[in-house]
Amino acid sequence: MIVAYKYKSNGHKLMSNDKKYMSSGNKQKSNVQNPMSNLNNLMSKTNNSMRNLNKYISNLKKMKGALIKPYCLI
């Protein structure tokens, strides 16, 4: 999974502010931190999805008695 950079089909980076980061060594830090924040965002979204899925599964387990059980027709 590539989080840090996106590429166009011709191979050029889509990040327009790369040159800004290259020009001053001071701002280059934010270029390094940015992929980390992207990764953190992705992880929190994933955790939220997992939490929602777990809630859904636990609700299903509670409802289990109400669900119609499949019958074997053979």
PyMOL Python script that loads the backbone (N, CA, C, O; Angstrom):
from pymol import cmd

cmd.read_pdbstr("""\
ATOM      1  N   MET A   1       0.843  -1.178   0.000  1.00  0.00           N
ATOM      2  CA  MET A   1       0.000   0.000   0.000  1.00  0.00           C
ATOM      3  C   MET A   1       0.883   1.234   0.000  1.00  0.00           C
ATOM      4  O   MET A   1       1.721   1.398   0.886  1.00  0.00           O
ATOM      5  N   ILE A   2       0.703   2.107  -0.989  1.00  0.00           N
ATOM      6  CA  ILE A   2       1.515   3.314  -1.069  1.00  0.00           C
ATOM      7  C   ILE A   2       0.707   4.475  -0.500  1.00  0.00           C
ATOM      8  O   ILE A   2      -0.347   4.835  -1.024  1.00  0.00           O
ATOM      9  N   VAL A   3       1.218   5.048   0.576  1.00  0.00           N
ATOM     10  CA  VAL A   3       0.502   6.134   1.226  1.00  0.00           C
ATOM     11  C   VAL A   3       1.143   7.475   0.914  1.00  0.00           C
ATOM     12  O   VAL A   3       0.459   8.490   0.789  1.00  0.00           O
ATOM     13  N   ALA A   4       2.469   7.468   0.790  1.00  0.00           N
ATOM     14  CA  ALA A   4       3.202   8.729   0.749  1.00  0.00           C
ATOM     15  C   ALA A   4       3.040   9.476  -0.574  1.00  0.00           C
ATOM     16  O   ALA A   4       2.837  10.690  -0.561  1.00  0.00           O
ATOM     17  N   TYR A   5       3.123   8.796  -1.701  1.00  0.00           N
ATOM     18  CA  TYR A   5       3.125   9.484  -2.985  1.00  0.00           C
ATOM     19  C   TYR A   5       2.080   8.905  -3.927  1.00  0.00           C
ATOM     20  O   TYR A   5       1.787   7.710  -3.904  1.00  0.00           O
ATOM     21  N   LYS A   6       1.529   9.782  -4.754  1.00  0.00           N
ATOM     22  CA  LYS A   6       0.640   9.322  -5.822  1.00  0.00           C
ATOM     23  C   LYS A   6       1.331   9.671  -7.137  1.00  0.00           C
ATOM     24  O   LYS A   6       1.972  10.716  -7.248  1.00  0.00           O
ATOM     25  N   TYR A   7       1.201   8.808  -8.117  1.00  0.00           N
ATOM     26  CA  TYR A   7       1.837   9.062  -9.403  1.00  0.00           C
ATOM     27  C   TYR A   7       0.788   9.117 -10.506  1.00  0.00           C
ATOM     28  O   TYR A   7      -0.200   8.383 -10.489  1.00  0.00           O
ATOM     29  N   LYS A   8       1.033  10.019 -11.476  1.00  0.00           N
ATOM     30  CA  LYS A   8       0.227  10.013 -12.694  1.00  0.00           C
ATOM     31  C   LYS A   8       0.695   8.850 -13.554  1.00  0.00           C
ATOM     32  O   LYS A   8       1.701   8.209 -13.249  1.00  0.00           O
ATOM     33  N   SER A   9      -0.038   8.577 -14.631  1.00  0.00           N
ATOM     34  CA  SER A   9       0.354   7.458 -15.486  1.00  0.00           C
ATOM     35  C   SER A   9       1.701   7.687 -16.157  1.00  0.00           C
ATOM     36  O   SER A   9       2.401   6.726 -16.476  1.00  0.00           O
ATOM     37  N   ASN A  10       2.079   8.958 -16.378  1.00  0.00           N
ATOM     38  CA  ASN A  10       3.372   9.223 -17.018  1.00  0.00           C
ATOM     39  C   ASN A  10       4.524   9.265 -16.018  1.00  0.00           C
ATOM     40  O   ASN A  10       5.660   9.543 -16.403  1.00  0.00           O
ATOM     41  N   GLY A  11       4.255   8.995 -14.751  1.00  0.00           N
ATOM     42  CA  GLY A  11       5.329   8.867 -13.777  1.00  0.00           C
ATOM     43  C   GLY A  11       5.662  10.139 -13.015  1.00  0.00           C
ATOM     44  O   GLY A  11       6.473  10.101 -12.090  1.00  0.00           O
ATOM     45  N   HIS A  12       5.048  11.281 -13.384  1.00  0.00           N
ATOM     46  CA  HIS A  12       5.340  12.522 -12.664  1.00  0.00           C
ATOM     47  C   HIS A  12       4.554  12.565 -11.363  1.00  0.00           C
ATOM     48  O   HIS A  12       3.415  12.105 -11.289  1.00  0.00           O
ATOM     49  N   LYS A  13       5.190  13.129 -10.335  1.00  0.00           N
ATOM     50  CA  LYS A  13       4.511  13.234  -9.049  1.00  0.00           C
ATOM     51  C   LYS A  13       3.382  14.258  -9.137  1.00  0.00           C
ATOM     52  O   LYS A  13       3.513  15.291  -9.794  1.00  0.00           O
ATOM     53  N   LEU A  14       2.278  13.955  -8.469  1.00  0.00           N
ATOM     54  CA  LEU A  14       1.160  14.885  -8.443  1.00  0.00           C
ATOM     55  C   LEU A  14       1.369  15.991  -7.398  1.00  0.00           C
ATOM     56  O   LEU A  14       0.721  17.036  -7.451  1.00  0.00           O
ATOM     57  N   MET A  15       2.281  15.745  -6.451  1.00  0.00           N
ATOM     58  CA  MET A  15       2.460  16.736  -5.385  1.00  0.00           C
ATOM     59  C   MET A  15       3.095  17.990  -5.962  1.00  0.00           C
ATOM     60  O   MET A  15       4.271  17.986  -6.328  1.00  0.00           O
ATOM     61  N   SER A  16       2.312  19.070  -6.043  1.00  0.00           N
ATOM     62  CA  SER A  16       2.815  20.296  -6.669  1.00  0.00           C
ATOM     63  C   SER A  16       3.774  21.030  -5.757  1.00  0.00           C
ATOM     64  O   SER A  16       4.596  21.813  -6.232  1.00  0.00           O
ATOM     65  N   ASN A  17       3.686  20.791  -4.435  1.00  0.00           N
ATOM     66  CA  ASN A  17       4.512  21.546  -3.502  1.00  0.00           C
ATOM     67  C   ASN A  17       5.823  20.855  -3.174  1.00  0.00           C
ATOM     68  O   ASN A  17       6.488  21.230  -2.208  1.00  0.00           O
ATOM     69  N   ASP A  18       6.214  19.852  -3.956  1.00  0.00           N
ATOM     70  CA  ASP A  18       7.510  19.196  -3.742  1.00  0.00           C
ATOM     71  C   ASP A  18       8.659  20.184  -3.860  1.00  0.00           C
ATOM     72  O   ASP A  18       9.591  20.155  -3.057  1.00  0.00           O
ATOM     73  N   LYS A  19       8.595  21.072  -4.874  1.00  0.00           N
ATOM     74  CA  LYS A  19       9.682  22.025  -5.109  1.00  0.00           C
ATOM     75  C   LYS A  19       9.824  22.979  -3.938  1.00  0.00           C
ATOM     76  O   LYS A  19      10.932  23.379  -3.578  1.00  0.00           O
ATOM     77  N   LYS A  20       8.680  23.345  -3.338  1.00  0.00           N
ATOM     78  CA  LYS A  20       8.713  24.210  -2.159  1.00  0.00           C
ATOM     79  C   LYS A  20       9.526  23.566  -1.039  1.00  0.00           C
ATOM     80  O   LYS A  20      10.346  24.216  -0.390  1.00  0.00           O
ATOM     81  N   TYR A  21       9.277  22.263  -0.828  1.00  0.00           N
ATOM     82  CA  TYR A  21       9.963  21.555   0.247  1.00  0.00           C
ATOM     83  C   TYR A  21      11.448  21.401  -0.059  1.00  0.00           C
ATOM     84  O   TYR A  21      12.284  21.445   0.843  1.00  0.00           O
ATOM     85  N   MET A  22      11.768  21.221  -1.335  1.00  0.00           N
ATOM     86  CA  MET A  22      13.160  21.038  -1.708  1.00  0.00           C
ATOM     87  C   MET A  22      13.933  22.348  -1.545  1.00  0.00           C
ATOM     88  O   MET A  22      15.114  22.329  -1.198  1.00  0.00           O
ATOM     89  N   SER A  23      13.273  23.487  -1.794  1.00  0.00           N
ATOM     90  CA  SER A  23      13.981  24.766  -1.815  1.00  0.00           C
ATOM     91  C   SER A  23      14.537  25.163  -0.454  1.00  0.00           C
ATOM     92  O   SER A  23      15.628  25.728  -0.377  1.00  0.00           O
ATOM     93  N   SER A  24      13.803  24.877   0.625  1.00  0.00           N
ATOM     94  CA  SER A  24      14.344  25.226   1.943  1.00  0.00           C
ATOM     95  C   SER A  24      14.417  23.978   2.814  1.00  0.00           C
ATOM     96  O   SER A  24      13.465  23.204   2.912  1.00  0.00           O
ATOM     97  N   GLY A  25      15.579  23.808   3.444  1.00  0.00           N
ATOM     98  CA  GLY A  25      15.779  22.646   4.294  1.00  0.00           C
ATOM     99  C   GLY A  25      14.872  22.648   5.517  1.00  0.00           C
ATOM    100  O   GLY A  25      14.614  21.605   6.116  1.00  0.00           O
ATOM    101  N   ASN A  26      14.391  23.842   5.880  1.00  0.00           N
ATOM    102  CA  ASN A  26      13.534  23.980   7.049  1.00  0.00           C
ATOM    103  C   ASN A  26      12.177  23.319   6.822  1.00  0.00           C
ATOM    104  O   ASN A  26      11.641  22.634   7.693  1.00  0.00           O
ATOM    105  N   LYS A  27      11.639  23.546   5.627  1.00  0.00           N
ATOM    106  CA  LYS A  27      10.311  23.004   5.317  1.00  0.00           C
ATOM    107  C   LYS A  27      10.359  21.531   4.953  1.00  0.00           C
ATOM    108  O   LYS A  27       9.318  20.882   4.848  1.00  0.00           O
ATOM    109  N   GLN A  28      11.555  21.000   4.760  1.00  0.00           N
ATOM    110  CA  GLN A  28      11.672  19.616   4.323  1.00  0.00           C
ATOM    111  C   GLN A  28      11.144  18.654   5.376  1.00  0.00           C
ATOM    112  O   GLN A  28      10.732  17.537   5.063  1.00  0.00           O
ATOM    113  N   LYS A  29      11.162  19.103   6.631  1.00  0.00           N
ATOM    114  CA  LYS A  29      10.624  18.288   7.721  1.00  0.00           C
ATOM    115  C   LYS A  29       9.170  17.939   7.468  1.00  0.00           C
ATOM    116  O   LYS A  29       8.755  16.796   7.663  1.00  0.00           O
ATOM    117  N   SER A  30       8.386  18.934   7.029  1.00  0.00           N
ATOM    118  CA  SER A  30       6.960  18.690   6.824  1.00  0.00           C
ATOM    119  C   SER A  30       6.724  17.692   5.706  1.00  0.00           C
ATOM    120  O   SER A  30       5.700  17.009   5.690  1.00  0.00           O
ATOM    121  N   ASN A  31       7.670  17.600   4.762  1.00  0.00           N
ATOM    122  CA  ASN A  31       7.563  16.600   3.708  1.00  0.00           C
ATOM    123  C   ASN A  31       7.699  15.191   4.280  1.00  0.00           C
ATOM    124  O   ASN A  31       7.101  14.241   3.774  1.00  0.00           O
ATOM    125  N   VAL A  32       8.497  15.072   5.345  1.00  0.00           N
ATOM    126  CA  VAL A  32       8.682  13.776   5.986  1.00  0.00           C
ATOM    127  C   VAL A  32       7.489  13.455   6.900  1.00  0.00           C
ATOM    128  O   VAL A  32       7.053  12.307   6.982  1.00  0.00           O
ATOM    129  N   GLN A  33       6.975  14.472   7.574  1.00  0.00           N
ATOM    130  CA  GLN A  33       5.874  14.257   8.514  1.00  0.00           C
ATOM    131  C   GLN A  33       4.555  14.010   7.797  1.00  0.00           C
ATOM    132  O   GLN A  33       3.679  13.325   8.325  1.00  0.00           O
ATOM    133  N   ASN A  34       4.410  14.557   6.606  1.00  0.00           N
ATOM    134  CA  ASN A  34       3.150  14.447   5.879  1.00  0.00           C
ATOM    135  C   ASN A  34       2.731  13.005   5.605  1.00  0.00           C
ATOM    136  O   ASN A  34       1.587  12.644   5.883  1.00  0.00           O
ATOM    137  N   PRO A  35       3.638  12.155   5.060  1.00  0.00           N
ATOM    138  CA  PRO A  35       3.253  10.749   4.865  1.00  0.00           C
ATOM    139  C   PRO A  35       2.855  10.067   6.171  1.00  0.00           C
ATOM    140  O   PRO A  35       1.974   9.206   6.179  1.00  0.00           O
ATOM    141  N   MET A  36       3.505  10.450   7.283  1.00  0.00           N
ATOM    142  CA  MET A  36       3.147   9.863   8.572  1.00  0.00           C
ATOM    143  C   MET A  36       1.737  10.250   8.970  1.00  0.00           C
ATOM    144  O   MET A  36       0.984   9.420   9.479  1.00  0.00           O
ATOM    145  N   SER A  37       1.369  11.513   8.742  1.00  0.00           N
ATOM    146  CA  SER A  37       0.016  11.941   9.100  1.00  0.00           C
ATOM    147  C   SER A  37      -1.002  11.262   8.188  1.00  0.00           C
ATOM    148  O   SER A  37      -2.102  10.916   8.618  1.00  0.00           O
ATOM    149  N   ASN A  38      -0.619  11.072   6.906  1.00  0.00           N
ATOM    150  CA  ASN A  38      -1.500  10.324   6.002  1.00  0.00           C
ATOM    151  C   ASN A  38      -1.726   8.916   6.526  1.00  0.00           C
ATOM    152  O   ASN A  38      -2.844   8.401   6.513  1.00  0.00           O
ATOM    153  N   LEU A  39      -0.632   8.300   6.991  1.00  0.00           N
ATOM    154  CA  LEU A  39      -0.701   6.937   7.511  1.00  0.00           C
ATOM    155  C   LEU A  39      -1.555   6.893   8.776  1.00  0.00           C
ATOM    156  O   LEU A  39      -2.350   5.974   8.970  1.00  0.00           O
ATOM    157  N   ASN A  40      -1.378   7.908   9.641  1.00  0.00           N
ATOM    158  CA  ASN A  40      -2.181   7.971  10.863  1.00  0.00           C
ATOM    159  C   ASN A  40      -3.659   8.131  10.553  1.00  0.00           C
ATOM    160  O   ASN A  40      -4.506   7.516  11.202  1.00  0.00           O
ATOM    161  N   ASN A  41      -3.974   8.969   9.549  1.00  0.00           N
ATOM    162  CA  ASN A  41      -5.367   9.128   9.116  1.00  0.00           C
ATOM    163  C   ASN A  41      -5.940   7.802   8.655  1.00  0.00           C
ATOM    164  O   ASN A  41      -7.048   7.416   9.027  1.00  0.00           O
ATOM    165  N   LEU A  42      -5.159   7.116   7.836  1.00  0.00           N
ATOM    166  CA  LEU A  42      -5.598   5.832   7.298  1.00  0.00           C
ATOM    167  C   LEU A  42      -5.847   4.827   8.418  1.00  0.00           C
ATOM    168  O   LEU A  42      -6.836   4.094   8.409  1.00  0.00           O
ATOM    169  N   MET A  43      -4.919   4.809   9.394  1.00  0.00           N
ATOM    170  CA  MET A  43      -5.055   3.878  10.509  1.00  0.00           C
ATOM    171  C   MET A  43      -6.291   4.190  11.343  1.00  0.00           C
ATOM    172  O   MET A  43      -6.998   3.274  11.763  1.00  0.00           O
ATOM    173  N   SER A  44      -6.561   5.468  11.586  1.00  0.00           N
ATOM    174  CA  SER A  44      -7.734   5.807  12.393  1.00  0.00           C
ATOM    175  C   SER A  44      -9.014   5.453  11.651  1.00  0.00           C
ATOM    176  O   SER A  44      -9.984   5.009  12.265  1.00  0.00           O
ATOM    177  N   LYS A  45      -9.025   5.649  10.316  1.00  0.00           N
ATOM    178  CA  LYS A  45     -10.195   5.249   9.528  1.00  0.00           C
ATOM    179  C   LYS A  45     -10.387   3.742   9.589  1.00  0.00           C
ATOM    180  O   LYS A  45     -11.507   3.247   9.715  1.00  0.00           O
ATOM    181  N   THR A  46      -9.262   3.013   9.496  1.00  0.00           N
ATOM    182  CA  THR A  46      -9.326   1.556   9.557  1.00  0.00           C
ATOM    183  C   THR A  46      -9.844   1.105  10.916  1.00  0.00           C
ATOM    184  O   THR A  46     -10.673   0.200  11.009  1.00  0.00           O
ATOM    185  N   ASN A  47      -9.338   1.758  11.982  1.00  0.00           N
ATOM    186  CA  ASN A  47      -9.794   1.410  13.330  1.00  0.00           C
ATOM    187  C   ASN A  47     -11.275   1.688  13.503  1.00  0.00           C
ATOM    188  O   ASN A  47     -11.991   0.903  14.125  1.00  0.00           O
ATOM    189  N   ASN A  48     -11.740   2.815  12.950  1.00  0.00           N
ATOM    190  CA  ASN A  48     -13.165   3.133  13.019  1.00  0.00           C
ATOM    191  C   ASN A  48     -13.989   2.084  12.294  1.00  0.00           C
ATOM    192  O   ASN A  48     -15.029   1.648  12.789  1.00  0.00           O
ATOM    193  N   SER A  49     -13.518   1.678  11.114  1.00  0.00           N
ATOM    194  CA  SER A  49     -14.231   0.655  10.341  1.00  0.00           C
ATOM    195  C   SER A  49     -14.295  -0.647  11.113  1.00  0.00           C
ATOM    196  O   SER A  49     -15.333  -1.308  11.148  1.00  0.00           O
ATOM    197  N   MET A  50     -13.172  -1.017  11.739  1.00  0.00           N
ATOM    198  CA  MET A  50     -13.130  -2.259  12.519  1.00  0.00           C
ATOM    199  C   MET A  50     -14.085  -2.176  13.706  1.00  0.00           C
ATOM    200  O   MET A  50     -14.774  -3.145  14.025  1.00  0.00           O
ATOM    201  N   ARG A  51     -14.123  -1.019  14.356  1.00  0.00           N
ATOM    202  CA  ARG A  51     -15.012  -0.823  15.500  1.00  0.00           C
ATOM    203  C   ARG A  51     -16.468  -0.984  15.063  1.00  0.00           C
ATOM    204  O   ARG A  51     -17.263  -1.653  15.723  1.00  0.00           O
ATOM    205  N   ASN A  52     -16.801  -0.344  13.915  1.00  0.00           N
ATOM    206  CA  ASN A  52     -18.167  -0.453  13.402  1.00  0.00           C
ATOM    207  C   ASN A  52     -18.515  -1.891  13.051  1.00  0.00           C
ATOM    208  O   ASN A  52     -19.626  -2.354  13.310  1.00  0.00           O
ATOM    209  N   LEU A  53     -17.555  -2.589  12.461  1.00  0.00           N
ATOM    210  CA  LEU A  53     -17.771  -3.982  12.081  1.00  0.00           C
ATOM    211  C   LEU A  53     -17.990  -4.838  13.323  1.00  0.00           C
ATOM    212  O   LEU A  53     -18.863  -5.705  13.343  1.00  0.00           O
ATOM    213  N   ASN A  54     -17.188  -4.586  14.363  1.00  0.00           N
ATOM    214  CA  ASN A  54     -17.351  -5.343  15.609  1.00  0.00           C
ATOM    215  C   ASN A  54     -18.706  -5.082  16.255  1.00  0.00           C
ATOM    216  O   ASN A  54     -19.331  -6.003  16.780  1.00  0.00           O
ATOM    217  N   LYS A  55     -19.166  -3.823  16.219  1.00  0.00           N
ATOM    218  CA  LYS A  55     -20.499  -3.497  16.744  1.00  0.00           C
ATOM    219  C   LYS A  55     -21.560  -4.257  15.973  1.00  0.00           C
ATOM    220  O   LYS A  55     -22.484  -4.827  16.553  1.00  0.00           O
ATOM    221  N   TYR A  56     -21.412  -4.255  14.647  1.00  0.00           N
ATOM    222  CA  TYR A  56     -22.379  -4.940  13.785  1.00  0.00           C
ATOM    223  C   TYR A  56     -22.424  -6.429  14.103  1.00  0.00           C
ATOM    224  O   TYR A  56     -23.500  -7.019  14.206  1.00  0.00           O
ATOM    225  N   ILE A  57     -21.242  -7.034  14.259  1.00  0.00           N
ATOM    226  CA  ILE A  57     -21.166  -8.470  14.559  1.00  0.00           C
ATOM    227  C   ILE A  57     -21.780  -8.776  15.915  1.00  0.00           C
ATOM    228  O   ILE A  57     -22.504  -9.760  16.065  1.00  0.00           O
ATOM    229  N   SER A  58     -21.490  -7.929  16.914  1.00  0.00           N
ATOM    230  CA  SER A  58     -22.061  -8.179  18.246  1.00  0.00           C
ATOM    231  C   SER A  58     -23.575  -8.021  18.219  1.00  0.00           C
ATOM    232  O   SER A  58     -24.288  -8.761  18.897  1.00  0.00           O
ATOM    233  N   ASN A  59     -24.071  -7.059  17.438  1.00  0.00           N
ATOM    234  CA  ASN A  59     -25.530  -6.908  17.292  1.00  0.00           C
ATOM    235  C   ASN A  59     -26.136  -8.134  16.626  1.00  0.00           C
ATOM    236  O   ASN A  59     -27.216  -8.590  17.004  1.00  0.00           O
ATOM    237  N   LEU A  60     -25.430  -8.665  15.628  1.00  0.00           N
ATOM    238  CA  LEU A  60     -25.904  -9.875  14.962  1.00  0.00           C
ATOM    239  C   LEU A  60     -25.967 -11.038  15.941  1.00  0.00           C
ATOM    240  O   LEU A  60     -26.913 -11.826  15.927  1.00  0.00           O
ATOM    241  N   LYS A  61     -24.949 -11.136  16.792  1.00  0.00           N
ATOM    242  CA  LYS A  61     -24.923 -12.221  17.776  1.00  0.00           C
ATOM    243  C   LYS A  61     -26.091 -12.105  18.747  1.00  0.00           C
ATOM    244  O   LYS A  61     -26.684 -13.111  19.139  1.00  0.00           O
ATOM    245  N   LYS A  62     -26.422 -10.860  19.137  1.00  0.00           N
ATOM    246  CA  LYS A  62     -27.566 -10.647  20.029  1.00  0.00           C
ATOM    247  C   LYS A  62     -28.866 -11.059  19.353  1.00  0.00           C
ATOM    248  O   LYS A  62     -29.773 -11.598  19.988  1.00  0.00           O
ATOM    249  N   MET A  63     -28.936 -10.792  18.041  1.00  0.00           N
ATOM    250  CA  MET A  63     -30.164 -11.094  17.292  1.00  0.00           C
ATOM    251  C   MET A  63     -30.270 -12.561  16.911  1.00  0.00           C
ATOM    252  O   MET A  63     -31.297 -12.993  16.386  1.00  0.00           O
ATOM    253  N   LYS A  64     -29.223 -13.328  17.169  1.00  0.00           N
ATOM    254  CA  LYS A  64     -29.121 -14.686  16.635  1.00  0.00           C
ATOM    255  C   LYS A  64     -30.385 -15.515  16.884  1.00  0.00           C
ATOM    256  O   LYS A  64     -30.806 -16.286  16.022  1.00  0.00           O
ATOM    257  N   GLY A  65     -30.980 -15.351  18.055  1.00  0.00           N
ATOM    258  CA  GLY A  65     -32.197 -16.102  18.360  1.00  0.00           C
ATOM    259  C   GLY A  65     -33.348 -15.725  17.441  1.00  0.00           C
ATOM    260  O   GLY A  65     -34.223 -16.543  17.155  1.00  0.00           O
ATOM    261  N   ALA A  66     -33.339 -14.467  16.979  1.00  0.00           N
ATOM    262  CA  ALA A  66     -34.444 -13.993  16.139  1.00  0.00           C
ATOM    263  C   ALA A  66     -34.253 -14.357  14.670  1.00  0.00           C
ATOM    264  O   ALA A  66     -35.205 -14.329  13.890  1.00  0.00           O
ATOM    265  N   LEU A  67     -33.030 -14.696  14.299  1.00  0.00           N
ATOM    266  CA  LEU A  67     -32.784 -15.026  12.894  1.00  0.00           C
ATOM    267  C   LEU A  67     -33.383 -16.393  12.548  1.00  0.00           C
ATOM    268  O   LEU A  67     -33.434 -17.295  13.383  1.00  0.00           O
ATOM    269  N   ILE A  68     -33.826 -16.519  11.321  1.00  0.00           N
ATOM    270  CA  ILE A  68     -34.375 -17.805  10.874  1.00  0.00           C
ATOM    271  C   ILE A  68     -33.216 -18.734  10.555  1.00  0.00           C
ATOM    272  O   ILE A  68     -32.342 -18.399   9.756  1.00  0.00           O
ATOM    273  N   LYS A  69     -33.215 -19.887  11.177  1.00  0.00           N
ATOM    274  CA  LYS A  69     -32.111 -20.821  10.945  1.00  0.00           C
ATOM    275  C   LYS A  69     -32.356 -21.578   9.649  1.00  0.00           C
ATOM    276  O   LYS A  69     -33.486 -21.983   9.374  1.00  0.00           O
ATOM    277  N   PRO A  70     -31.310 -21.776   8.848  1.00  0.00           N
ATOM    278  CA  PRO A  70     -31.482 -22.509   7.590  1.00  0.00           C
ATOM    279  C   PRO A  70     -31.757 -23.996   7.851  1.00  0.00           C
ATOM    280  O   PRO A  70     -31.202 -24.584   8.779  1.00  0.00           O
ATOM    281  N   TYR A  71     -32.598 -24.582   7.040  1.00  0.00           N
ATOM    282  CA  TYR A  71     -32.929 -26.008   7.175  1.00  0.00           C
ATOM    283  C   TYR A  71     -32.193 -26.805   6.115  1.00  0.00           C
ATOM    284  O   TYR A  71     -31.972 -26.334   4.999  1.00  0.00           O
ATOM    285  N   CYS A  72     -31.825 -27.997   6.477  1.00  0.00           N
ATOM    286  CA  CYS A  72     -31.218 -28.904   5.514  1.00  0.00           C
ATOM    287  C   CYS A  72     -32.335 -29.628   4.782  1.00  0.00           C
ATOM    288  O   CYS A  72     -33.149 -30.304   5.411  1.00  0.00           O
ATOM    289  N   LEU A  73     -32.385 -29.498   3.463  1.00  0.00           N
ATOM    290  CA  LEU A  73     -33.518 -30.042   2.707  1.00  0.00           C
ATOM    291  C   LEU A  73     -33.259 -31.439   2.149  1.00  0.00           C
ATOM    292  O   LEU A  73     -34.104 -32.001   1.452  1.00  0.00           O
ATOM    293  N   ILE A  74     -32.096 -31.995   2.456  1.00  0.00           N
ATOM    294  CA  ILE A  74     -31.789 -33.322   1.891  1.00  0.00           C
ATOM    295  C   ILE A  74     -32.340 -34.411   2.792  1.00  0.00           C
ATOM    296  O   ILE A  74     -32.187 -35.596   2.493  1.00  0.00           O
TER     297      ILE A  74
END
""", "prot")
cmd.dss("prot")
cmd.show_as("cartoon", "prot")
cmd.util.cbc("prot")
cmd.orient("prot")
